[in-house]
Amino acid sequence: MMKMPAALCGLLLLTSSAWAEQPAKLFYNSQTDFVEMSLALKAPGEPNPGYIGLSVVLSPEASARTAALSAQAMYQPLTIYLNGRPLSTATVRGVIDTGQLRLQIPKESLVEMMPSLMR
């Protein structure tokens, strides 16, 4: 087995991380992109108790944008932003084309976000 110099190993790690895929970004504005919103402050069996569930129905334009971007980002990371704030990043496993989403908002961020959701 051939040993690789430490400097070369570091260069390979740096190079491979530089090629890492940056997440695609999907931006939503609650005023224009959501035609319906409802908050689930508490639900039985909630898997993420530190989060509040926000169920939304997307406008036709936002629904089309979501479907197109999720198709382009298949098997890649996608970060969802709401009113300018990042909510979450996940790997896209299928085209999001239902026109409905359930977003998770950290409880500590909800108080700050509430005014922008109420407009």
N, CA, C and O atoms as a MOPAC input file, in Angstrom:
PM7 MOZYME 1SCF
protein

 N      0.83700 1    -1.17500 1     0.00000 1
 C      0.00000 1     0.00000 1     0.00000 1
 C      0.88200 1     1.23800 1     0.00000 1
 O      1.82000 1     1.33200 1     0.79200 1
 N      0.58900 1     2.19500 1    -0.88600 1
 C      1.38600 1     3.39800 1    -1.01100 1
 C      0.85400 1     4.47600 1    -0.07300 1
 O     -0.35100 1     4.72500 1    -0.02600 1
 N      1.75800 1     5.11700 1     0.67900 1
 C      1.35500 1     6.19300 1     1.58600 1
 C      1.31200 1     7.50600 1     0.82500 1
 O      2.16900 1     7.77500 1    -0.01600 1
 N      0.31900 1     8.31200 1     1.12200 1
 C      0.16200 1     9.60000 1     0.47800 1
 C      0.65500 1    10.67500 1     1.44300 1
 O      0.30500 1    10.63600 1     2.62200 1
 N      1.45400 1    11.62900 1     0.98000 1
 C      1.91700 1    12.69900 1     1.86100 1
 C      0.73000 1    13.45800 1     2.45600 1
 O     -0.29900 1    13.63800 1     1.80500 1
 N      0.89300 1    13.90100 1     3.70800 1
 C     -0.18200 1    14.60400 1     4.41900 1
 C     -0.63200 1    15.84800 1     3.66100 1
 O     -1.82500 1    16.14600 1     3.62100 1
 N      0.30200 1    16.57300 1     3.06100 1
 C     -0.05500 1    17.79200 1     2.32200 1
 C     -0.96300 1    17.45800 1     1.14400 1
 O     -1.89600 1    18.20600 1     0.85000 1
 N     -0.69900 1    16.34200 1     0.46600 1
 C     -1.52400 1    15.93800 1    -0.66100 1
 C     -2.90800 1    15.51600 1    -0.19100 1
 O     -3.90600 1    15.81900 1    -0.84400 1
 N     -2.97200 1    14.81500 1     0.94200 1
 C     -4.28000 1    14.43600 1     1.50100 1
 C     -5.11300 1    15.67900 1     1.80100 1
 O     -6.30300 1    15.71800 1     1.49000 1
 N     -4.48800 1    16.70100 1     2.40800 1
 C     -5.19100 1    17.94600 1     2.71600 1
 C     -5.67600 1    18.63500 1     1.46000 1
 O     -6.78400 1    19.17100 1     1.43300 1
 N     -4.85500 1    18.62700 1     0.41000 1
 C     -5.24400 1    19.23900 1    -0.85500 1
 C     -6.43500 1    18.51700 1    -1.46700 1
 O     -7.34500 1    19.15600 1    -1.99600 1
 N     -6.43600 1    17.18300 1    -1.39700 1
 C     -7.55900 1    16.41800 1    -1.93200 1
 C     -8.84300 1    16.71300 1    -1.16800 1
 O     -9.90700 1    16.84600 1    -1.77300 1
 N     -8.75400 1    16.81500 1     0.15800 1
 C     -9.94000 1    17.12900 1     0.96200 1
 C    -10.44800 1    18.52600 1     0.64100 1
 O    -11.65400 1    18.73200 1     0.50100 1
 N     -9.53800 1    19.48900 1     0.52400 1
 C     -9.92900 1    20.85100 1     0.21100 1
 C    -10.56700 1    20.92600 1    -1.16700 1
 O    -11.57700 1    21.60600 1    -1.34700 1
 N     -9.99500 1    20.24100 1    -2.12700 1
 C    -10.52500 1    20.24700 1    -3.48800 1
 C    -11.90200 1    19.60000 1    -3.54600 1
 O    -12.80200 1    20.12200 1    -4.20300 1
 N    -12.07600 1    18.47700 1    -2.87200 1
 C    -13.37200 1    17.80600 1    -2.92700 1
 C    -14.44600 1    18.62600 1    -2.22200 1
 O    -15.60100 1    18.61100 1    -2.64700 1
 N    -14.09000 1    19.34600 1    -1.14500 1
 C    -15.10400 1    20.15900 1    -0.47500 1
 C    -15.44300 1    21.39200 1    -1.30100 1
 O    -16.56500 1    21.89200 1    -1.22900 1
 N    -14.49000 1    21.88900 1    -2.08400 1
 C    -14.77200 1    23.03800 1    -2.94300 1
 C    -15.75400 1    22.65800 1    -4.04100 1
 O    -16.50000 1    23.50700 1    -4.52900 1
 N    -15.75800 1    21.39800 1    -4.42700 1
 C    -16.67900 1    20.93600 1    -5.46200 1
 C    -18.03300 1    20.53100 1    -4.89800 1
 O    -18.93000 1    20.16400 1    -5.65700 1
 N    -18.19600 1    20.59000 1    -3.57900 1
 C    -19.46400 1    20.19100 1    -2.96400 1
 C    -20.59400 1    21.06300 1    -3.50800 1
 O    -20.42600 1    22.26200 1    -3.73100 1
 N    -21.70900 1    20.45100 1    -3.70800 1
 C    -22.89200 1    21.09800 1    -4.27800 1
 C    -23.46600 1    22.11700 1    -3.29000 1
 O    -23.71500 1    21.78400 1    -2.13100 1
 N    -23.67300 1    23.34100 1    -3.73800 1
 C    -24.35000 1    24.34600 1    -2.92800 1
 C    -25.85700 1    24.09600 1    -3.04500 1
 O    -26.34400 1    23.75400 1    -4.12300 1
 N    -26.59400 1    24.26100 1    -1.95000 1
 C    -28.03900 1    24.01600 1    -2.03400 1
 C    -28.73200 1    24.97100 1    -3.00400 1
 O    -28.37600 1    26.14400 1    -3.11100 1
 N    -29.72200 1    24.43900 1    -3.69900 1
 C    -30.61000 1    25.29500 1    -4.48600 1
 C    -31.42800 1    26.10100 1    -3.47600 1
 O    -31.58400 1    25.68400 1    -2.32800 1
 N    -31.94000 1    27.23200 1    -3.89300 1
 C    -32.69400 1    28.09600 1    -2.98100 1
 C    -34.09900 1    28.32200 1    -3.52300 1
 O    -34.29100 1    28.66700 1    -4.68900 1
 N    -35.07200 1    28.11800 1    -2.64400 1
 C    -36.47600 1    28.31500 1    -2.99400 1
 C    -37.04000 1    29.36100 1    -2.03600 1
 O    -37.15300 1    29.11700 1    -0.83500 1
 N    -37.39200 1    30.52200 1    -2.57200 1
 C    -37.85900 1    31.63900 1    -1.76400 1
 C    -39.37500 1    31.76400 1    -1.84500 1
 O    -39.96500 1    31.70700 1    -2.92400 1
 N    -39.99400 1    31.93800 1    -0.67100 1
 C    -41.43300 1    32.19100 1    -0.59600 1
 C    -41.67600 1    33.51000 1     0.12900 1
 O    -40.99500 1    33.83700 1     1.10100 1
 N    -42.65100 1    34.25200 1    -0.36100 1
 C    -43.14000 1    35.44800 1     0.29600 1
 C    -44.57200 1    35.11400 1     0.70600 1
 O    -45.41900 1    34.83300 1    -0.14200 1
 N    -44.83100 1    35.14800 1     1.99600 1
 C    -46.15500 1    34.71500 1     2.46900 1
 C    -47.28600 1    35.58100 1     1.92500 1
 O    -48.41100 1    35.09800 1     1.79800 1
 N    -47.02300 1    36.84600 1     1.60100 1
 C    -48.07000 1    37.73200 1     1.08000 1
 C    -48.50800 1    37.33700 1    -0.32300 1
 O    -49.69600 1    37.40100 1    -0.64100 1
 N    -47.57300 1    36.93400 1    -1.15800 1
 C    -47.90000 1    36.69700 1    -2.56500 1
 C    -47.92100 1    35.22100 1    -2.95700 1
 O    -48.60500 1    34.84500 1    -3.90900 1
 N    -47.18500 1    34.38800 1    -2.23900 1
 C    -47.05100 1    32.98700 1    -2.64600 1
 C    -48.02700 1    32.03600 1    -1.96300 1
 O    -48.22600 1    30.91900 1    -2.44000 1
 N    -48.64300 1    32.45700 1    -0.85400 1
 C    -49.55500 1    31.58100 1    -0.12000 1
 C    -50.97900 1    32.11600 1    -0.23800 1
 O    -51.24000 1    33.28600 1     0.04200 1
 N    -51.89100 1    31.24900 1    -0.65400 1
 C    -53.29500 1    31.64700 1    -0.70400 1
 C    -54.04000 1    31.20000 1     0.54300 1
 O    -55.14900 1    31.65900 1     0.81600 1
 N    -53.42200 1    30.30500 1     1.29300 1
 C    -54.00100 1    29.82700 1     2.55200 1
 C    -52.86300 1    29.38900 1     3.46100 1
 O    -51.90200 1    28.76700 1     3.00900 1
 N    -52.97700 1    29.72100 1     4.76400 1
 C    -51.97500 1    29.32600 1     5.76200 1
 C    -52.68300 1    28.91600 1     7.04500 1
 O    -53.69900 1    29.49700 1     7.42700 1
 N    -52.12200 1    27.89800 1     7.70600 1
 C    -52.62000 1    27.54800 1     9.03700 1
 C    -51.45100 1    27.03500 1     9.86900 1
 O    -50.60900 1    26.27400 1     9.39100 1
 N    -51.42300 1    27.47100 1    11.12400 1
 C    -50.37700 1    27.06500 1    12.05700 1
 C    -50.86700 1    25.93000 1    12.93900 1
 O    -51.99700 1    25.95200 1    13.42600 1
 N    -50.01900 1    24.95000 1    13.13700 1
 C    -50.29600 1    23.87200 1    14.09200 1
 C    -49.34900 1    24.08400 1    15.26700 1
 O    -48.18700 1    23.68100 1    15.22000 1
 N    -49.85600 1    24.71800 1    16.31600 1
 C    -49.00900 1    25.03600 1    17.45800 1
 C    -48.62600 1    23.80400 1    18.26000 1
 O    -47.54900 1    23.74700 1    18.85300 1
 N    -49.51500 1    22.82200 1    18.27500 1
 C    -49.25600 1    21.60100 1    19.01500 1
 C    -50.06600 1    20.48300 1    18.37800 1
 O    -51.25000 1    20.64300 1    18.08200 1
 N    -49.40200 1    19.34200 1    18.17100 1
 C    -50.09400 1    18.20400 1    17.56500 1
 C    -49.65700 1    16.92600 1    18.26800 1
 O    -48.49300 1    16.79300 1    18.64600 1
 N    -50.58500 1    15.98100 1    18.44500 1
 C    -50.19900 1    14.72800 1    19.08700 1
 C    -49.16900 1    13.97800 1    18.23600 1
 O    -49.29800 1    13.88800 1    17.01500 1
 N    -48.15900 1    13.45100 1    18.90200 1
 C    -47.14600 1    12.67100 1    18.20700 1
 C    -46.23200 1    13.48500 1    17.31800 1
 O    -45.60000 1    12.93300 1    16.41700 1
 N    -46.14700 1    14.78300 1    17.54700 1
 C    -45.28900 1    15.65300 1    16.72900 1
 C    -43.83800 1    15.18400 1    16.81800 1
 O    -43.26900 1    15.13500 1    17.90900 1
 N    -43.23000 1    14.83500 1    15.67000 1
 C    -41.85800 1    14.33200 1    15.69500 1
 C    -40.81200 1    15.40300 1    15.99500 1
 O    -39.70500 1    15.07700 1    16.42400 1
 N    -41.14500 1    16.67800 1    15.77500 1
 C    -40.21900 1    17.77900 1    16.01500 1
 C    -40.84100 1    18.77500 1    16.99900 1
 O    -41.37100 1    19.79900 1    16.57000 1
 N    -40.78800 1    18.49700 1    18.31400 1
 C    -41.46900 1    19.37100 1    19.27600 1
 C    -40.88400 1    20.77700 1    19.35300 1
 O    -41.53200 1    21.66300 1    19.91000 1
 N    -39.69300 1    21.01800 1    18.82100 1
 C    -39.10500 1    22.34600 1    18.82800 1
 C    -39.55300 1    23.20500 1    17.66100 1
 O    -39.04800 1    24.31000 1    17.46800 1
 N    -40.50500 1    22.69900 1    16.87800 1
 C    -40.95300 1    23.40300 1    15.68200 1
 C    -42.46500 1    23.55700 1    15.66900 1
 O    -43.19600 1    22.77600 1    16.27800 1
 N    -42.91500 1    24.58900 1    14.95500 1
 C    -44.33900 1    24.83500 1    14.72200 1
 C    -44.61000 1    24.48800 1    13.26300 1
 O    -43.84800 1    24.88500 1    12.38200 1
 N    -45.67700 1    23.75800 1    13.00000 1
 C    -46.03000 1    23.39500 1    11.62500 1
 C    -46.83200 1    24.48900 1    10.95400 1
 O    -47.80400 1    24.99000 1    11.52000 1
 N    -46.43400 1    24.85900 1     9.76100 1
 C    -47.16000 1    25.83300 1     8.95700 1
 C    -47.59800 1    25.13400 1     7.68300 1
 O    -46.77200 1    24.79900 1     6.83500 1
 N    -48.90100 1    24.91500 1     7.55000 1
 C    -49.44900 1    24.29200 1     6.34400 1
 C    -49.88400 1    25.40300 1     5.40800 1
 O    -50.57200 1    26.33700 1     5.82000 1
 N    -49.48200 1    25.30400 1     4.14200 1
 C    -49.80300 1    26.35800 1     3.17800 1
 C    -50.33200 1    25.76400 1     1.88600 1
 O    -49.99800 1    24.64200 1     1.50700 1
 N    -51.16800 1    26.54900 1     1.22100 1
 C    -51.59700 1    26.27900 1    -0.14400 1
 C    -50.92400 1    27.35300 1    -0.98300 1
 O    -51.07200 1    28.54600 1    -0.72000 1
 N    -50.19200 1    26.92400 1    -1.98200 1
 C    -49.42400 1    27.84000 1    -2.81700 1
 C    -50.27800 1    28.47400 1    -3.90700 1
 O    -51.23700 1    27.87400 1    -4.39300 1
 N    -49.91700 1    29.68900 1    -4.28000 1
 C    -50.54100 1    30.32200 1    -5.43500 1
 C    -50.13100 1    29.52700 1    -6.67600 1
 O    -49.14600 1    28.79100 1    -6.62700 1
 N    -50.85700 1    29.65500 1    -7.77500 1
 C    -50.45800 1    28.93100 1    -8.99000 1
 C    -49.02600 1    29.24200 1    -9.42400 1
 O    -48.30000 1    28.34600 1    -9.85600 1
 N    -48.61800 1    30.50200 1    -9.31100 1
 C    -47.25900 1    30.88600 1    -9.70200 1
 C    -46.21900 1    30.22500 1    -8.79300 1
 O    -45.21700 1    29.69600 1    -9.27400 1
 N    -46.45900 1    30.25500 1    -7.48500 1
 C    -45.52400 1    29.64800 1    -6.53700 1
 C    -45.48800 1    28.13300 1    -6.69700 1
 O    -44.43800 1    27.50900 1    -6.54100 1
 N    -46.63600 1    27.54900 1    -7.00600 1
 C    -46.70300 1    26.10300 1    -7.22400 1
 C    -45.87500 1    25.70500 1    -8.44900 1
 O    -45.13900 1    24.71800 1    -8.41100 1
 N    -45.99700 1    26.47300 1    -9.52900 1
 C    -45.22500 1    26.19000 1   -10.74600 1
 C    -43.72600 1    26.36900 1   -10.49400 1
 O    -42.91400 1    25.56600 1   -10.95500 1
 N    -43.36900 1    27.41400 1    -9.76900 1
 C    -41.95900 1    27.66900 1    -9.43700 1
 C    -41.38400 1    26.54800 1    -8.57700 1
 O    -40.24700 1    26.12000 1    -8.77800 1
 N    -42.17600 1    26.07700 1    -7.61900 1
 C    -41.74500 1    24.99800 1    -6.73200 1
 C    -41.53200 1    23.71300 1    -7.51200 1
 O    -40.53200 1    23.02300 1    -7.31600 1
 N    -42.46400 1    23.38800 1    -8.39300 1
 C    -42.33500 1    22.17100 1    -9.19700 1
 C    -41.10700 1    22.23800 1   -10.09900 1
 O    -40.36000 1    21.26500 1   -10.20400 1
 N    -40.89700 1    23.37400 1   -10.74600 1
 C    -39.75200 1    23.50900 1   -11.66000 1
 C    -38.42700 1    23.43100 1   -10.91300 1
 O    -37.50800 1    22.73600 1   -11.34600 1
 N    -38.32400 1    24.14200 1    -9.79300 1
 C    -37.06300 1    24.13900 1    -9.05700 1
 C    -36.78500 1    22.78700 1    -8.41900 1
 O    -35.63900 1    22.33800 1    -8.40100 1
 N    -37.81500 1    22.13200 1    -7.89600 1
 C    -37.59300 1    20.81900 1    -7.28800 1
 C    -37.19900 1    19.78700 1    -8.34700 1
 O    -36.42300 1    18.87700 1    -8.05500 1
 N    -37.71600 1    19.91200 1    -9.56000 1
 C    -37.31800 1    19.00600 1   -10.64700 1
 C    -35.85700 1    19.22900 1   -11.01500 1
 O    -35.12800 1    18.27100 1   -11.27200 1
 N    -35.42700 1    20.48400 1   -11.04200 1
 C    -34.03000 1    20.79200 1   -11.37200 1
 C    -33.06900 1    20.34900 1   -10.27700 1
 O    -31.92100 1    20.00700 1   -10.56100 1
 N    -33.52900 1    20.35200 1    -9.02600 1
 C    -32.66400 1    20.04100 1    -7.88500 1
 C    -32.78400 1    18.58900 1    -7.42200 1
 O    -32.39200 1    18.26900 1    -6.29900 1
 N    -33.31100 1    17.72000 1    -8.25500 1
 C    -33.52600 1    16.32400 1    -7.86500 1
 C    -32.24200 1    15.71400 1    -7.30200 1
 O    -31.17500 1    15.81600 1    -7.90800 1
 N    -32.36000 1    15.08500 1    -6.14100 1
 C    -31.27000 1    14.41300 1    -5.42600 1
 C    -30.17100 1    15.36700 1    -4.98600 1
 O    -29.03800 1    14.94700 1    -4.74800 1
 N    -30.49800 1    16.63900 1    -4.87900 1
 C    -29.55700 1    17.65300 1    -4.40900 1
 C    -30.19400 1    18.40000 1    -3.24300 1
 O    -31.41000 1    18.34000 1    -3.05800 1
 N    -29.38100 1    19.10300 1    -2.45600 1
 C    -29.95300 1    19.86900 1    -1.35000 1
 C    -30.73200 1    21.08200 1    -1.84300 1
 O    -30.38300 1    21.69600 1    -2.85100 1
 N    -31.78900 1    21.41300 1    -1.11500 1
 C    -32.64700 1    22.55200 1    -1.42400 1
 C    -32.94600 1    23.26400 1    -0.11700 1
 O    -33.41500 1    22.63900 1     0.83400 1
 N    -32.68100 1    24.56600 1    -0.05600 1
 C    -32.99000 1    25.36200 1     1.12500 1
 C    -34.24800 1    26.16000 1     0.85200 1
 O    -34.36500 1    26.82000 1    -0.18000 1
 N    -35.19200 1    26.09600 1     1.78500 1
 C    -36.44000 1    26.84300 1     1.69200 1
 C    -36.33100 1    28.08800 1     2.56500 1
 O    -35.96000 1    28.02100 1     3.73700 1
 N    -36.66600 1    29.22800 1     1.95600 1
 C    -36.66600 1    30.51000 1     2.65200 1
 C    -38.10200 1    31.00500 1     2.73600 1
 O    -38.88200 1    30.85000 1     1.79700 1
 N    -38.44200 1    31.60600 1     3.87600 1
 C    -39.76500 1    32.19500 1     4.05900 1
 C    -39.58400 1    33.63400 1     4.50400 1
 O    -38.99700 1    33.89800 1     5.55400 1
 N    -40.08400 1    34.55200 1     3.71300 1
 C    -39.97200 1    35.98300 1     4.00400 1
 C    -38.52500 1    36.38200 1     4.30300 1
 O    -38.25600 1    37.15600 1     5.22100 1
 N    -37.60600 1    35.83700 1     3.51000 1
 C    -36.19800 1    36.17500 1     3.61600 1
 C    -35.40000 1    35.37500 1     4.61900 1
 O    -34.18400 1    35.54500 1     4.70100 1
 N    -36.04500 1    34.49900 1     5.39300 1
 C    -35.34700 1    33.71300 1     6.42000 1
 C    -35.23900 1    32.25500 1     5.99500 1
 O    -36.21900 1    31.65800 1     5.55000 1
 N    -34.03800 1    31.68100 1     6.13600 1
 C    -33.91000 1    30.25100 1     5.81200 1
 C    -34.64700 1    29.40800 1     6.84700 1
 O    -34.50600 1    29.63100 1     8.05000 1
 N    -35.43700 1    28.43400 1     6.37800 1
 C    -36.15800 1    27.54900 1     7.29400 1
 C    -35.47600 1    26.19900 1     7.42100 1
 O    -35.22400 1    25.72300 1     8.52800 1
 N    -35.17900 1    25.58400 1     6.28500 1
 C    -34.60000 1    24.24300 1     6.33400 1
 C    -33.93800 1    23.90500 1     5.01600 1
 O    -34.21500 1    24.50600 1     3.97800 1
 N    -33.05000 1    22.92100 1     5.09200 1
 C    -32.40300 1    22.38600 1     3.89700 1
 C    -32.60100 1    20.88300 1     3.91200 1
 O    -32.36500 1    20.22600 1     4.92600 1
 N    -33.03200 1    20.34500 1     2.79300 1
 C    -33.23400 1    18.90100 1     2.67100 1
 C    -32.89800 1    18.48300 1     1.24500 1
 O    -32.88100 1    19.30200 1     0.32600 1
 N    -32.63500 1    17.20700 1     1.08400 1
 C    -32.36400 1    16.66200 1    -0.24000 1
 C    -33.68600 1    16.37900 1    -0.94500 1
 O    -34.57700 1    15.74200 1    -0.38300 1
 N    -33.80200 1    16.85700 1    -2.17300 1
 C    -35.02500 1    16.65900 1    -2.95500 1
 C    -35.08500 1    15.20700 1    -3.41800 1
 O    -34.14900 1    14.71600 1    -4.04800 1
 N    -36.17300 1    14.52700 1    -3.11200 1
 C    -36.35900 1    13.12200 1    -3.49200 1
 C    -37.46600 1    12.93600 1    -4.52800 1
 O    -37.67100 1    11.83500 1    -5.03900 1
 N    -38.17300 1    14.01700 1    -4.83100 1
 C    -39.24500 1    13.94800 1    -5.81600 1
 C    -39.70500 1    15.35000 1    -6.16200 1
 O    -39.44200 1    16.29100 1    -5.41300 1
 N    -40.37500 1    15.49900 1    -7.26600 1
 C    -40.88900 1    16.80000 1    -7.68600 1
 C    -42.01300 1    17.20900 1    -6.73500 1
 O    -42.92200 1    16.42700 1    -6.45800 1
 N    -41.93800 1    18.43100 1    -6.24600 1
 C    -42.94700 1    18.96000 1    -5.32500 1
 C    -43.98500 1    19.68600 1    -6.18200 1
 O    -43.80600 1    20.84800 1    -6.54600 1
 N    -45.06500 1    18.98500 1    -6.49600 1
 C    -46.04200 1    19.54300 1    -7.43600 1
 C    -47.48000 1    19.48600 1    -6.93900 1
 O    -48.41000 1    19.55300 1    -7.74300 1
 N    -47.68000 1    19.36500 1    -5.63100 1
 C    -49.03900 1    19.25800 1    -5.09800 1
 C    -49.70900 1    20.60300 1    -4.86800 1
 O    -50.93100 1    20.67700 1    -4.73300 1
 N    -48.90800 1    21.67200 1    -4.82300 1
 C    -49.47300 1    22.98700 1    -4.53600 1
 C    -49.70200 1    23.21600 1    -3.05400 1
 O    -50.24300 1    24.24800 1    -2.65500 1
 N    -49.29000 1    22.24800 1    -2.23000 1
 C    -49.43000 1    22.36700 1    -0.78700 1
 C    -48.11300 1    21.97300 1    -0.13500 1
 O    -47.41200 1    21.07700 1    -0.60300 1
 N    -47.79200 1    22.66600 1     0.96300 1
 C    -46.57000 1    22.37000 1     1.71600 1
 C    -46.86100 1    22.40100 1     3.19300 1
 O    -47.79200 1    23.06600 1     3.64800 1
 N    -46.06300 1    21.68100 1     3.92800 1
 C    -46.04800 1    21.80100 1     5.39000 1
 C    -44.62800 1    22.17600 1     5.75900 1
 O    -43.70200 1    21.37600 1     5.62600 1
 N    -44.47200 1    23.40100 1     6.22200 1
 C    -43.17100 1    23.92500 1     6.59800 1
 C    -43.00200 1    23.82700 1     8.10400 1
 O    -43.98700 1    23.84800 1     8.84300 1
 N    -41.78000 1    23.72000 1     8.56100 1
 C    -41.47300 1    23.66700 1     9.98300 1
 C    -40.72900 1    24.94600 1    10.36200 1
 O    -39.67800 1    25.25000 1     9.79800 1
 N    -41.27900 1    25.69000 1    11.31800 1
 C    -40.66100 1    26.92700 1    11.78800 1
 C    -40.16000 1    26.68700 1    13.20700 1
 O    -40.93200 1    26.24800 1    14.05900 1
 N    -38.88400 1    26.96500 1    13.48200 1
 C    -38.40200 1    26.82100 1    14.86100 1
 C    -39.23400 1    27.69200 1    15.80300 1
 O    -39.52300 1    28.84800 1    15.49500 1
 N    -39.61500 1    27.13300 1    16.94300 1
 C    -40.46900 1    27.87100 1    17.88300 1
 C    -39.87600 1    29.22300 1    18.24900 1
 O    -40.60000 1    30.21300 1    18.34800 1
 N    -38.55500 1    29.27100 1    18.45100 1
 C    -37.93400 1    30.53400 1    18.86000 1
 C    -37.98300 1    31.58400 1    17.74700 1
 O    -37.84200 1    32.77400 1    18.03000 1
 N    -38.17500 1    31.18300 1    16.51000 1
 C    -38.24400 1    32.12700 1    15.38800 1
 C    -39.67000 1    32.58700 1    15.09400 1
 O    -39.86100 1    33.60500 1    14.42800 1
 N    -40.66000 1    31.86600 1    15.57400 1
 C    -42.04700 1    32.16900 1    15.22400 1
 C    -42.46800 1    33.55900 1    15.67500 1
 O    -43.13000 1    34.27300 1    14.92100 1
 N    -42.09800 1    33.95800 1    16.88800 1
 C    -42.49800 1    35.27400 1    17.39600 1
 C    -41.94100 1    36.37200 1    16.49800 1
 O    -42.64000 1    37.34200 1    16.20800 1
 N    -40.70200 1    36.23400 1    16.05700 1
 C    -40.09500 1    37.22000 1    15.16700 1
 C    -40.74500 1    37.20200 1    13.78000 1
 O    -40.88800 1    38.24800 1    13.14900 1
 N    -41.13200 1    36.03500 1    13.31600 1
 C    -41.69800 1    35.89000 1    11.96100 1
 C    -43.17700 1    36.25100 1    11.87600 1
 O    -43.67800 1    36.56900 1    10.79700 1
 N    -43.87100 1    36.20500 1    12.99700 1
 C    -45.32100 1    36.37400 1    12.98800 1
 C    -45.78000 1    37.66000 1    12.29300 1
 O    -46.70600 1    37.59300 1    11.48500 1
 N    -45.17700 1    38.83200 1    12.56400 1
 C    -45.65000 1    40.03200 1    11.85700 1
 C    -45.58000 1    39.91000 1    10.33700 1
 O    -46.47800 1    40.38000 1     9.63900 1
 N    -44.53300 1    39.29100 1     9.82200 1
 C    -44.42400 1    39.14600 1     8.36200 1
 C    -45.43100 1    38.14200 1     7.81700 1
 O    -45.80900 1    38.23100 1     6.64900 1
 N    -45.86900 1    37.19800 1     8.62500 1
 C    -46.87100 1    36.22800 1     8.19500 1
 C    -48.26900 1    36.82000 1     8.21400 1
 O    -49.14500 1    36.37300 1     7.47500 1
 N    -48.48200 1    37.81800 1     9.05100 1
 C    -49.81600 1    38.40400 1     9.23500 1
 C    -50.17500 1    39.44800 1     8.17800 1
 O    -51.33500 1    39.85200 1     8.08900 1
 N    -49.21700 1    39.88900 1     7.38600 1
 C    -49.49700 1    40.94200 1     6.38200 1
 C    -50.37800 1    40.43900 1     5.29400 1
 O    -50.71100 1    41.18700 1     4.37500 1

